[in-house]
């Protein structure tokens, strides 16, 4: 009888699956990183080389994901840059205009949805169904 070796697995994948994954994920990297991998001798041939390449691509992709700013960060950065080129008076005028617009929108919403009473129902056992009204008072500054 001949004994057959069980195929090697890496992260539950066989050799060809890891190779395919490496090819797909390497194409997601910037060209500079792809060139760097090639210069450093990372190859997609041979079991050990395939595993090393997989791990290195994993590191590079994780590093890229950490470096990308969020949309909120980009807006905050744009706001800071914009304020550098404005005088204090211009910034104050903009803030005042913004506050007026927000108040105007708030008043329109209040007119569209005038109900300011909220109701709550008591579901305790034995208690008669009571409805209690809470009146909210809105304060606009």
Buried (B, 14 or more C-beta within 10 A) or exposed (E): EEEEEEEEEBEEBEBEBBBEBBEEBBEEBEEEBBEBBEEEEBEBEEEEBBBBBBEBBEEBBEEEEEEEEEEEEEEEEEEEEEEEEEEEEEEEEEEEEEEEEEEEEEEEEEEEEEEEEEEEEEEEEEEEEEEEEEEEEEEEE
